[in-house]
Amino acid sequence: MASVRKCNKVILLHEDTRTGSMAGELAALLAEKAFEDLDGPIMRITAPDTPVPFSPPLEEYFLPNARKVVEAARKLAEY
């Protein structure tokens, strides 16, 4: 909560799928407890809601990466 109050923005990043994940629970908690401190939406960078692919190129696409983090950070910086 202290970090949200200091930065006023949140990006949650993890390799689990989006639906039913810990990021969703953290986003809900932050929205409940620190909503007034947020200057933009809570951004979640997660794997898509699909099974993990076996193929290395597909797995690379599936997992969060630096490009996805930079895109989310730039979008969040616009607020």
PyMOL Python script that loads the backbone (N, CA, C, O; Angstrom):
from pymol import cmd

cmd.read_pdbstr("""\
ATOM      1  N   MET A   1       0.818  -1.186   0.000  1.00  0.00           N
ATOM      2  CA  MET A   1       0.000   0.000   0.000  1.00  0.00           C
ATOM      3  C   MET A   1       0.872   1.264   0.000  1.00  0.00           C
ATOM      4  O   MET A   1       0.534   2.264  -0.633  1.00  0.00           O
ATOM      5  N   ALA A   2       1.978   1.201   0.708  1.00  0.00           N
ATOM      6  CA  ALA A   2       2.871   2.362   0.753  1.00  0.00           C
ATOM      7  C   ALA A   2       3.408   2.681  -0.634  1.00  0.00           C
ATOM      8  O   ALA A   2       3.542   3.850  -0.997  1.00  0.00           O
ATOM      9  N   SER A   3       3.714   1.652  -1.406  1.00  0.00           N
ATOM     10  CA  SER A   3       4.216   1.869  -2.768  1.00  0.00           C
ATOM     11  C   SER A   3       3.151   2.500  -3.650  1.00  0.00           C
ATOM     12  O   SER A   3       3.462   3.374  -4.460  1.00  0.00           O
ATOM     13  N   VAL A   4       1.905   2.075  -3.511  1.00  0.00           N
ATOM     14  CA  VAL A   4       0.807   2.665  -4.290  1.00  0.00           C
ATOM     15  C   VAL A   4       0.641   4.127  -3.908  1.00  0.00           C
ATOM     16  O   VAL A   4       0.460   4.983  -4.774  1.00  0.00           O
ATOM     17  N   ARG A   5       0.702   4.410  -2.635  1.00  0.00           N
ATOM     18  CA  ARG A   5       0.560   5.800  -2.184  1.00  0.00           C
ATOM     19  C   ARG A   5       1.712   6.671  -2.662  1.00  0.00           C
ATOM     20  O   ARG A   5       1.532   7.865  -2.901  1.00  0.00           O
ATOM     21  N   LYS A   6       2.907   6.073  -2.803  1.00  0.00           N
ATOM     22  CA  LYS A   6       4.079   6.824  -3.258  1.00  0.00           C
ATOM     23  C   LYS A   6       4.071   7.035  -4.770  1.00  0.00           C
ATOM     24  O   LYS A   6       4.332   8.140  -5.244  1.00  0.00           O
ATOM     25  N   CYS A   7       3.771   5.978  -5.529  1.00  0.00           N
ATOM     26  CA  CYS A   7       3.860   6.032  -7.001  1.00  0.00           C
ATOM     27  C   CYS A   7       2.543   6.390  -7.680  1.00  0.00           C
ATOM     28  O   CYS A   7       2.537   6.945  -8.778  1.00  0.00           O
ATOM     29  N   ASN A   8       1.442   6.076  -7.035  1.00  0.00           N
ATOM     30  CA  ASN A   8       0.094   6.337  -7.548  1.00  0.00           C
ATOM     31  C   ASN A   8      -0.274   5.498  -8.766  1.00  0.00           C
ATOM     32  O   ASN A   8      -1.298   5.754  -9.399  1.00  0.00           O
ATOM     33  N   LYS A   9       0.534   4.509  -9.101  1.00  0.00           N
ATOM     34  CA  LYS A   9       0.246   3.633 -10.239  1.00  0.00           C
ATOM     35  C   LYS A   9       0.689   2.230  -9.896  1.00  0.00           C
ATOM     36  O   LYS A   9       1.590   2.034  -9.080  1.00  0.00           O
ATOM     37  N   VAL A  10       0.035   1.224 -10.539  1.00  0.00           N
ATOM     38  CA  VAL A  10       0.328  -0.173 -10.222  1.00  0.00           C
ATOM     39  C   VAL A  10       0.388  -0.995 -11.502  1.00  0.00           C
ATOM     40  O   VAL A  10      -0.486  -0.898 -12.364  1.00  0.00           O
ATOM     41  N   ILE A  11       1.435  -1.804 -11.607  1.00  0.00           N
ATOM     42  CA  ILE A  11       1.526  -2.845 -12.632  1.00  0.00           C
ATOM     43  C   ILE A  11       1.760  -4.154 -11.891  1.00  0.00           C
ATOM     44  O   ILE A  11       2.721  -4.283 -11.132  1.00  0.00           O
ATOM     45  N   LEU A  12       0.882  -5.117 -12.113  1.00  0.00           N
ATOM     46  CA  LEU A  12       1.033  -6.442 -11.528  1.00  0.00           C
ATOM     47  C   LEU A  12       1.492  -7.389 -12.632  1.00  0.00           C
ATOM     48  O   LEU A  12       0.854  -7.484 -13.681  1.00  0.00           O
ATOM     49  N   LEU A  13       2.590  -8.081 -12.394  1.00  0.00           N
ATOM     50  CA  LEU A  13       3.200  -8.949 -13.400  1.00  0.00           C
ATOM     51  C   LEU A  13       3.409 -10.340 -12.828  1.00  0.00           C
ATOM     52  O   LEU A  13       4.011 -10.492 -11.765  1.00  0.00           O
ATOM     53  N   HIS A  14       2.914 -11.363 -13.530  1.00  0.00           N
ATOM     54  CA  HIS A  14       3.233 -12.742 -13.161  1.00  0.00           C
ATOM     55  C   HIS A  14       2.952 -13.660 -14.342  1.00  0.00           C
ATOM     56  O   HIS A  14       2.291 -13.266 -15.303  1.00  0.00           O
ATOM     57  N   GLU A  15       3.462 -14.892 -14.262  1.00  0.00           N
ATOM     58  CA  GLU A  15       3.370 -15.830 -15.372  1.00  0.00           C
ATOM     59  C   GLU A  15       2.095 -16.659 -15.366  1.00  0.00           C
ATOM     60  O   GLU A  15       1.846 -17.391 -16.324  1.00  0.00           O
ATOM     61  N   ASP A  16       1.296 -16.572 -14.341  1.00  0.00           N
ATOM     62  CA  ASP A  16       0.050 -17.336 -14.277  1.00  0.00           C
ATOM     63  C   ASP A  16      -0.966 -16.745 -15.247  1.00  0.00           C
ATOM     64  O   ASP A  16      -0.788 -15.630 -15.737  1.00  0.00           O
ATOM     65  N   THR A  17      -2.025 -17.490 -15.522  1.00  0.00           N
ATOM     66  CA  THR A  17      -3.079 -16.978 -16.399  1.00  0.00           C
ATOM     67  C   THR A  17      -3.824 -15.837 -15.719  1.00  0.00           C
ATOM     68  O   THR A  17      -3.741 -15.675 -14.502  1.00  0.00           O
ATOM     69  N   ARG A  18      -4.538 -15.061 -16.491  1.00  0.00           N
ATOM     70  CA  ARG A  18      -5.193 -13.850 -16.010  1.00  0.00           C
ATOM     71  C   ARG A  18      -6.383 -14.147 -15.102  1.00  0.00           C
ATOM     72  O   ARG A  18      -6.490 -13.582 -14.013  1.00  0.00           O
ATOM     73  N   THR A  19      -7.273 -15.027 -15.541  1.00  0.00           N
ATOM     74  CA  THR A  19      -8.507 -15.295 -14.800  1.00  0.00           C
ATOM     75  C   THR A  19      -8.238 -16.178 -13.590  1.00  0.00           C
ATOM     76  O   THR A  19      -7.587 -17.217 -13.703  1.00  0.00           O
ATOM     77  N   GLY A  20      -8.734 -15.767 -12.447  1.00  0.00           N
ATOM     78  CA  GLY A  20      -8.591 -16.541 -11.227  1.00  0.00           C
ATOM     79  C   GLY A  20      -7.184 -16.528 -10.660  1.00  0.00           C
ATOM     80  O   GLY A  20      -6.809 -17.427  -9.908  1.00  0.00           O
ATOM     81  N   SER A  21      -6.419 -15.539 -11.004  1.00  0.00           N
ATOM     82  CA  SER A  21      -5.020 -15.512 -10.570  1.00  0.00           C
ATOM     83  C   SER A  21      -4.841 -14.613  -9.351  1.00  0.00           C
ATOM     84  O   SER A  21      -5.753 -13.899  -8.935  1.00  0.00           O
ATOM     85  N   MET A  22      -3.641 -14.674  -8.800  1.00  0.00           N
ATOM     86  CA  MET A  22      -3.311 -13.835  -7.663  1.00  0.00           C
ATOM     87  C   MET A  22      -3.339 -12.349  -8.033  1.00  0.00           C
ATOM     88  O   MET A  22      -3.666 -11.510  -7.195  1.00  0.00           O
ATOM     89  N   ALA A  23      -2.998 -12.022  -9.279  1.00  0.00           N
ATOM     90  CA  ALA A  23      -3.012 -10.620  -9.704  1.00  0.00           C
ATOM     91  C   ALA A  23      -4.411 -10.028  -9.604  1.00  0.00           C
ATOM     92  O   ALA A  23      -4.566  -8.866  -9.231  1.00  0.00           O
ATOM     93  N   GLY A  24      -5.407 -10.798  -9.926  1.00  0.00           N
ATOM     94  CA  GLY A  24      -6.787 -10.325  -9.815  1.00  0.00           C
ATOM     95  C   GLY A  24      -7.162 -10.023  -8.375  1.00  0.00           C
ATOM     96  O   GLY A  24      -7.826  -9.026  -8.091  1.00  0.00           O
ATOM     97  N   GLU A  25      -6.734 -10.885  -7.473  1.00  0.00           N
ATOM     98  CA  GLU A  25      -7.004 -10.671  -6.051  1.00  0.00           C
ATOM     99  C   GLU A  25      -6.247  -9.459  -5.521  1.00  0.00           C
ATOM    100  O   GLU A  25      -6.798  -8.661  -4.762  1.00  0.00           O
ATOM    101  N   LEU A  26      -4.988  -9.321  -5.920  1.00  0.00           N
ATOM    102  CA  LEU A  26      -4.219  -8.146  -5.500  1.00  0.00           C
ATOM    103  C   LEU A  26      -4.831  -6.859  -6.056  1.00  0.00           C
ATOM    104  O   LEU A  26      -4.898  -5.846  -5.360  1.00  0.00           O
ATOM    105  N   ALA A  27      -5.275  -6.905  -7.310  1.00  0.00           N
ATOM    106  CA  ALA A  27      -5.909  -5.729  -7.915  1.00  0.00           C
ATOM    107  C   ALA A  27      -7.170  -5.347  -7.150  1.00  0.00           C
ATOM    108  O   ALA A  27      -7.423  -4.165  -6.917  1.00  0.00           O
ATOM    109  N   ALA A  28      -7.962  -6.344  -6.759  1.00  0.00           N
ATOM    110  CA  ALA A  28      -9.177  -6.059  -5.990  1.00  0.00           C
ATOM    111  C   ALA A  28      -8.833  -5.444  -4.640  1.00  0.00           C
ATOM    112  O   ALA A  28      -9.466  -4.477  -4.216  1.00  0.00           O
ATOM    113  N   LEU A  29      -7.844  -5.994  -3.974  1.00  0.00           N
ATOM    114  CA  LEU A  29      -7.427  -5.465  -2.677  1.00  0.00           C
ATOM    115  C   LEU A  29      -6.924  -4.034  -2.800  1.00  0.00           C
ATOM    116  O   LEU A  29      -7.283  -3.175  -1.995  1.00  0.00           O
ATOM    117  N   LEU A  30      -6.100  -3.776  -3.799  1.00  0.00           N
ATOM    118  CA  LEU A  30      -5.590  -2.415  -4.006  1.00  0.00           C
ATOM    119  C   LEU A  30      -6.716  -1.442  -4.351  1.00  0.00           C
ATOM    120  O   LEU A  30      -6.716  -0.299  -3.893  1.00  0.00           O
ATOM    121  N   ALA A  31      -7.666  -1.895  -5.152  1.00  0.00           N
ATOM    122  CA  ALA A  31      -8.794  -1.032  -5.503  1.00  0.00           C
ATOM    123  C   ALA A  31      -9.642  -0.704  -4.275  1.00  0.00           C
ATOM    124  O   ALA A  31     -10.170   0.402  -4.161  1.00  0.00           O
ATOM    125  N   GLU A  32      -9.772  -1.656  -3.365  1.00  0.00           N
ATOM    126  CA  GLU A  32     -10.542  -1.424  -2.141  1.00  0.00           C
ATOM    127  C   GLU A  32      -9.817  -0.502  -1.159  1.00  0.00           C
ATOM    128  O   GLU A  32     -10.417   0.401  -0.575  1.00  0.00           O
ATOM    129  N   LYS A  33      -8.520  -0.746  -0.990  1.00  0.00           N
ATOM    130  CA  LYS A  33      -7.781  -0.064   0.075  1.00  0.00           C
ATOM    131  C   LYS A  33      -7.055   1.203  -0.371  1.00  0.00           C
ATOM    132  O   LYS A  33      -6.781   2.075   0.453  1.00  0.00           O
ATOM    133  N   ALA A  34      -6.739   1.320  -1.663  1.00  0.00           N
ATOM    134  CA  ALA A  34      -5.929   2.455  -2.112  1.00  0.00           C
ATOM    135  C   ALA A  34      -6.503   3.144  -3.343  1.00  0.00           C
ATOM    136  O   ALA A  34      -5.763   3.781  -4.091  1.00  0.00           O
ATOM    137  N   PHE A  35      -7.787   3.029  -3.561  1.00  0.00           N
ATOM    138  CA  PHE A  35      -8.413   3.600  -4.753  1.00  0.00           C
ATOM    139  C   PHE A  35      -8.152   5.093  -4.888  1.00  0.00           C
ATOM    140  O   PHE A  35      -7.844   5.574  -5.979  1.00  0.00           O
ATOM    141  N   GLU A  36      -8.272   5.815  -3.804  1.00  0.00           N
ATOM    142  CA  GLU A  36      -8.088   7.271  -3.837  1.00  0.00           C
ATOM    143  C   GLU A  36      -6.660   7.669  -4.207  1.00  0.00           C
ATOM    144  O   GLU A  36      -6.430   8.787  -4.668  1.00  0.00           O
ATOM    145  N   ASP A  37      -5.705   6.767  -4.009  1.00  0.00           N
ATOM    146  CA  ASP A  37      -4.309   7.064  -4.313  1.00  0.00           C
ATOM    147  C   ASP A  37      -3.928   6.750  -5.757  1.00  0.00           C
ATOM    148  O   ASP A  37      -2.860   7.165  -6.208  1.00  0.00           O
ATOM    149  N   LEU A  38      -4.768   6.032  -6.486  1.00  0.00           N
ATOM    150  CA  LEU A  38      -4.448   5.618  -7.854  1.00  0.00           C
ATOM    151  C   LEU A  38      -4.688   6.748  -8.847  1.00  0.00           C
ATOM    152  O   LEU A  38      -5.714   7.427  -8.793  1.00  0.00           O
ATOM    153  N   ASP A  39      -3.736   6.944  -9.753  1.00  0.00           N
ATOM    154  CA  ASP A  39      -3.864   7.946 -10.815  1.00  0.00           C
ATOM    155  C   ASP A  39      -4.152   7.298 -12.176  1.00  0.00           C
ATOM    156  O   ASP A  39      -4.134   7.983 -13.198  1.00  0.00           O
ATOM    157  N   GLY A  40      -4.407   6.033 -12.198  1.00  0.00           N
ATOM    158  CA  GLY A  40      -4.690   5.313 -13.436  1.00  0.00           C
ATOM    159  C   GLY A  40      -5.171   3.919 -13.106  1.00  0.00           C
ATOM    160  O   GLY A  40      -5.239   3.551 -11.933  1.00  0.00           O
ATOM    161  N   PRO A  41      -5.505   3.140 -14.113  1.00  0.00           N
ATOM    162  CA  PRO A  41      -5.996   1.784 -13.866  1.00  0.00           C
ATOM    163  C   PRO A  41      -4.878   0.874 -13.364  1.00  0.00           C
ATOM    164  O   PRO A  41      -3.699   1.123 -13.619  1.00  0.00           O
ATOM    165  N   ILE A  42      -5.251  -0.162 -12.663  1.00  0.00           N
ATOM    166  CA  ILE A  42      -4.295  -1.184 -12.269  1.00  0.00           C
ATOM    167  C   ILE A  42      -4.055  -2.058 -13.496  1.00  0.00           C
ATOM    168  O   ILE A  42      -4.989  -2.652 -14.035  1.00  0.00           O
ATOM    169  N   MET A  43      -2.805  -2.134 -13.930  1.00  0.00           N
ATOM    170  CA  MET A  43      -2.458  -2.897 -15.122  1.00  0.00           C
ATOM    171  C   MET A  43      -1.999  -4.295 -14.705  1.00  0.00           C
ATOM    172  O   MET A  43      -1.176  -4.440 -13.801  1.00  0.00           O
ATOM    173  N   ARG A  44      -2.537  -5.321 -15.368  1.00  0.00           N
ATOM    174  CA  ARG A  44      -2.105  -6.702 -15.114  1.00  0.00           C
ATOM    175  C   ARG A  44      -1.432  -7.244 -16.361  1.00  0.00           C
ATOM    176  O   ARG A  44      -2.005  -7.214 -17.450  1.00  0.00           O
ATOM    177  N   ILE A  45      -0.222  -7.734 -16.200  1.00  0.00           N
ATOM    178  CA  ILE A  45       0.509  -8.374 -17.291  1.00  0.00           C
ATOM    179  C   ILE A  45       0.615  -9.841 -16.901  1.00  0.00           C
ATOM    180  O   ILE A  45       1.334 -10.197 -15.968  1.00  0.00           O
ATOM    181  N   THR A  46      -0.106 -10.682 -17.623  1.00  0.00           N
ATOM    182  CA  THR A  46      -0.189 -12.101 -17.289  1.00  0.00           C
ATOM    183  C   THR A  46      -0.130 -12.937 -18.555  1.00  0.00           C
ATOM    184  O   THR A  46      -0.117 -12.416 -19.670  1.00  0.00           O
ATOM    185  N   ALA A  47      -0.094 -14.229 -18.355  1.00  0.00           N
ATOM    186  CA  ALA A  47      -0.224 -15.141 -19.487  1.00  0.00           C
ATOM    187  C   ALA A  47      -1.698 -15.173 -19.897  1.00  0.00           C
ATOM    188  O   ALA A  47      -2.571 -14.893 -19.076  1.00  0.00           O
ATOM    189  N   PRO A  48      -1.984 -15.510 -21.155  1.00  0.00           N
ATOM    190  CA  PRO A  48      -3.390 -15.596 -21.578  1.00  0.00           C
ATOM    191  C   PRO A  48      -4.091 -16.794 -20.934  1.00  0.00           C
ATOM    192  O   PRO A  48      -3.441 -17.704 -20.420  1.00  0.00           O
ATOM    193  N   ASP A  49      -5.403 -16.780 -20.969  1.00  0.00           N
ATOM    194  CA  ASP A  49      -6.203 -17.853 -20.377  1.00  0.00           C
ATOM    195  C   ASP A  49      -6.253 -19.072 -21.299  1.00  0.00           C
ATOM    196  O   ASP A  49      -7.315 -19.442 -21.799  1.00  0.00           O
ATOM    197  N   THR A  50      -5.124 -19.672 -21.510  1.00  0.00           N
ATOM    198  CA  THR A  50      -5.012 -20.877 -22.341  1.00  0.00           C
ATOM    199  C   THR A  50      -4.008 -21.817 -21.684  1.00  0.00           C
ATOM    200  O   THR A  50      -3.227 -21.391 -20.832  1.00  0.00           O
ATOM    201  N   PRO A  51      -4.020 -23.095 -22.071  1.00  0.00           N
ATOM    202  CA  PRO A  51      -2.989 -23.999 -21.545  1.00  0.00           C
ATOM    203  C   PRO A  51      -1.602 -23.546 -21.997  1.00  0.00           C
ATOM    204  O   PRO A  51      -1.452 -22.922 -23.048  1.00  0.00           O
ATOM    205  N   VAL A  52      -0.593 -23.869 -21.191  1.00  0.00           N
ATOM    206  CA  VAL A  52       0.787 -23.519 -21.534  1.00  0.00           C
ATOM    207  C   VAL A  52       1.204 -24.351 -22.746  1.00  0.00           C
ATOM    208  O   VAL A  52       1.101 -25.578 -22.713  1.00  0.00           O
ATOM    209  N   PRO A  53       1.671 -23.706 -23.807  1.00  0.00           N
ATOM    210  CA  PRO A  53       2.090 -24.463 -24.993  1.00  0.00           C
ATOM    211  C   PRO A  53       3.418 -25.185 -24.759  1.00  0.00           C
ATOM    212  O   PRO A  53       4.243 -24.746 -23.958  1.00  0.00           O
ATOM    213  N   PHE A  54       3.608 -26.282 -25.460  1.00  0.00           N
ATOM    214  CA  PHE A  54       4.838 -27.065 -25.352  1.00  0.00           C
ATOM    215  C   PHE A  54       5.936 -26.509 -26.254  1.00  0.00           C
ATOM    216  O   PHE A  54       7.118 -26.608 -25.922  1.00  0.00           O
ATOM    217  N   SER A  55       5.566 -25.940 -27.365  1.00  0.00           N
ATOM    218  CA  SER A  55       6.522 -25.426 -28.341  1.00  0.00           C
ATOM    219  C   SER A  55       7.266 -24.215 -27.773  1.00  0.00           C
ATOM    220  O   SER A  55       6.627 -23.283 -27.285  1.00  0.00           O
ATOM    221  N   PRO A  56       8.604 -24.207 -27.825  1.00  0.00           N
ATOM    222  CA  PRO A  56       9.364 -23.063 -27.287  1.00  0.00           C
ATOM    223  C   PRO A  56       8.969 -21.708 -27.886  1.00  0.00           C
ATOM    224  O   PRO A  56       8.848 -20.746 -27.128  1.00  0.00           O
ATOM    225  N   PRO A  57       8.763 -21.578 -29.205  1.00  0.00           N
ATOM    226  CA  PRO A  57       8.346 -20.262 -29.715  1.00  0.00           C
ATOM    227  C   PRO A  57       6.962 -19.838 -29.198  1.00  0.00           C
ATOM    228  O   PRO A  57       6.734 -18.662 -28.914  1.00  0.00           O
ATOM    229  N   LEU A  58       6.054 -20.796 -29.082  1.00  0.00           N
ATOM    230  CA  LEU A  58       4.722 -20.457 -28.564  1.00  0.00           C
ATOM    231  C   LEU A  58       4.780 -20.125 -27.077  1.00  0.00           C
ATOM    232  O   LEU A  58       4.074 -19.236 -26.603  1.00  0.00           O
ATOM    233  N   GLU A  59       5.622 -20.843 -26.349  1.00  0.00           N
ATOM    234  CA  GLU A  59       5.771 -20.552 -24.927  1.00  0.00           C
ATOM    235  C   GLU A  59       6.354 -19.155 -24.721  1.00  0.00           C
ATOM    236  O   GLU A  59       5.952 -18.441 -23.802  1.00  0.00           O
ATOM    237  N   GLU A  60       7.286 -18.772 -25.563  1.00  0.00           N
ATOM    238  CA  GLU A  60       7.874 -17.430 -25.479  1.00  0.00           C
ATOM    239  C   GLU A  60       6.803 -16.360 -25.705  1.00  0.00           C
ATOM    240  O   GLU A  60       6.801 -15.334 -25.024  1.00  0.00           O
ATOM    241  N   TYR A  61       5.890 -16.593 -26.660  1.00  0.00           N
ATOM    242  CA  TYR A  61       4.801 -15.662 -26.922  1.00  0.00           C
ATOM    243  C   TYR A  61       3.817 -15.655 -25.751  1.00  0.00           C
ATOM    244  O   TYR A  61       3.280 -14.609 -25.389  1.00  0.00           O
ATOM    245  N   PHE A  62       3.589 -16.824 -25.168  1.00  0.00           N
ATOM    246  CA  PHE A  62       2.613 -17.021 -24.098  1.00  0.00           C
ATOM    247  C   PHE A  62       2.987 -16.258 -22.823  1.00  0.00           C
ATOM    248  O   PHE A  62       2.132 -15.636 -22.195  1.00  0.00           O
ATOM    249  N   LEU A  63       4.258 -16.309 -22.450  1.00  0.00           N
ATOM    250  CA  LEU A  63       4.701 -15.719 -21.187  1.00  0.00           C
ATOM    251  C   LEU A  63       4.870 -14.201 -21.280  1.00  0.00           C
ATOM    252  O   LEU A  63       5.186 -13.675 -22.347  1.00  0.00           O
ATOM    253  N   PRO A  64       4.663 -13.506 -20.173  1.00  0.00           N
ATOM    254  CA  PRO A  64       4.950 -12.071 -20.156  1.00  0.00           C
ATOM    255  C   PRO A  64       6.427 -11.837 -20.483  1.00  0.00           C
ATOM    256  O   PRO A  64       7.293 -12.639 -20.133  1.00  0.00           O
ATOM    257  N   ASN A  65       6.688 -10.724 -21.158  1.00  0.00           N
ATOM    258  CA  ASN A  65       8.075 -10.412 -21.523  1.00  0.00           C
ATOM    259  C   ASN A  65       8.303  -8.902 -21.408  1.00  0.00           C
ATOM    260  O   ASN A  65       7.392  -8.145 -21.073  1.00  0.00           O
ATOM    261  N   ALA A  66       9.526  -8.490 -21.690  1.00  0.00           N
ATOM    262  CA  ALA A  66       9.894  -7.077 -21.546  1.00  0.00           C
ATOM    263  C   ALA A  66       9.042  -6.180 -22.437  1.00  0.00           C
ATOM    264  O   ALA A  66       8.647  -5.094 -22.013  1.00  0.00           O
ATOM    265  N   ARG A  67       8.756  -6.608 -23.646  1.00  0.00           N
ATOM    266  CA  ARG A  67       7.945  -5.800 -24.557  1.00  0.00           C
ATOM    267  C   ARG A  67       6.570  -5.519 -23.959  1.00  0.00           C
ATOM    268  O   ARG A  67       6.082  -4.390 -24.026  1.00  0.00           O
ATOM    269  N   LYS A  68       5.948  -6.534 -23.377  1.00  0.00           N
ATOM    270  CA  LYS A  68       4.618  -6.366 -22.783  1.00  0.00           C
ATOM    271  C   LYS A  68       4.671  -5.434 -21.566  1.00  0.00           C
ATOM    272  O   LYS A  68       3.747  -4.654 -21.332  1.00  0.00           O
ATOM    273  N   VAL A  69       5.743  -5.523 -20.807  1.00  0.00           N
ATOM    274  CA  VAL A  69       5.898  -4.647 -19.641  1.00  0.00           C
ATOM    275  C   VAL A  69       6.065  -3.199 -20.083  1.00  0.00           C
ATOM    276  O   VAL A  69       5.446  -2.298 -19.515  1.00  0.00           O
ATOM    277  N   VAL A  70       6.893  -2.973 -21.089  1.00  0.00           N
ATOM    278  CA  VAL A  70       7.124  -1.609 -21.589  1.00  0.00           C
ATOM    279  C   VAL A  70       5.831  -1.028 -22.160  1.00  0.00           C
ATOM    280  O   VAL A  70       5.520   0.138 -21.918  1.00  0.00           O
ATOM    281  N   GLU A  71       5.078  -1.823 -22.911  1.00  0.00           N
ATOM    282  CA  GLU A  71       3.802  -1.342 -23.464  1.00  0.00           C
ATOM    283  C   GLU A  71       2.848  -0.928 -22.345  1.00  0.00           C
ATOM    284  O   GLU A  71       2.222   0.129 -22.419  1.00  0.00           O
ATOM    285  N   ALA A  72       2.740  -1.753 -21.319  1.00  0.00           N
ATOM    286  CA  ALA A  72       1.838  -1.439 -20.197  1.00  0.00           C
ATOM    287  C   ALA A  72       2.312  -0.194 -19.451  1.00  0.00           C
ATOM    288  O   ALA A  72       1.502   0.649 -19.067  1.00  0.00           O
ATOM    289  N   ALA A  73       3.626  -0.079 -19.246  1.00  0.00           N
ATOM    290  CA  ALA A  73       4.164   1.078 -18.535  1.00  0.00           C
ATOM    291  C   ALA A  73       3.922   2.363 -19.319  1.00  0.00           C
ATOM    292  O   ALA A  73       3.585   3.394 -18.738  1.00  0.00           O
ATOM    293  N   ARG A  74       4.092   2.303 -20.613  1.00  0.00           N
ATOM    294  CA  ARG A  74       3.841   3.505 -21.437  1.00  0.00           C
ATOM    295  C   ARG A  74       2.372   3.888 -21.421  1.00  0.00           C
ATOM    296  O   ARG A  74       2.027   5.066 -21.326  1.00  0.00           O
ATOM    297  N   LYS A  75       1.513   2.890 -21.514  1.00  0.00           N
ATOM    298  CA  LYS A  75       0.066   3.159 -21.473  1.00  0.00           C
ATOM    299  C   LYS A  75      -0.323   3.766 -20.129  1.00  0.00           C
ATOM    300  O   LYS A  75      -1.112   4.709 -20.065  1.00  0.00           O
ATOM    301  N   LEU A  76       0.236   3.218 -19.067  1.00  0.00           N
ATOM    302  CA  LEU A  76      -0.073   3.724 -17.727  1.00  0.00           C
ATOM    303  C   LEU A  76       0.491   5.129 -17.521  1.00  0.00           C
ATOM    304  O   LEU A  76      -0.116   5.940 -16.821  1.00  0.00           O
ATOM    305  N   ALA A  77       1.634   5.423 -18.117  1.00  0.00           N
ATOM    306  CA  ALA A  77       2.248   6.743 -17.969  1.00  0.00           C
ATOM    307  C   ALA A  77       1.405   7.840 -18.613  1.00  0.00           C
ATOM    308  O   ALA A  77       1.556   9.013 -18.270  1.00  0.00           O
ATOM    309  N   GLU A  78       0.528   7.479 -19.534  1.00  0.00           N
ATOM    310  CA  GLU A  78      -0.339   8.479 -20.187  1.00  0.00           C
ATOM    311  C   GLU A  78      -1.386   9.052 -19.230  1.00  0.00           C
ATOM    312  O   GLU A  78      -1.959  10.106 -19.507  1.00  0.00           O
ATOM    313  N   TYR A  79      -1.641   8.377 -18.116  1.00  0.00           N
ATOM    314  CA  TYR A  79      -2.652   8.871 -17.173  1.00  0.00           C
ATOM    315  C   TYR A  79      -2.077   9.942 -16.288  1.00  0.00           C
ATOM    316  O   TYR A  79      -2.780  10.477 -15.430  1.00  0.00           O
TER     317      TYR A  79
END
""", "prot")
cmd.dss("prot")
cmd.show_as("cartoon", "prot")
cmd.util.cbc("prot")
cmd.orient("prot")
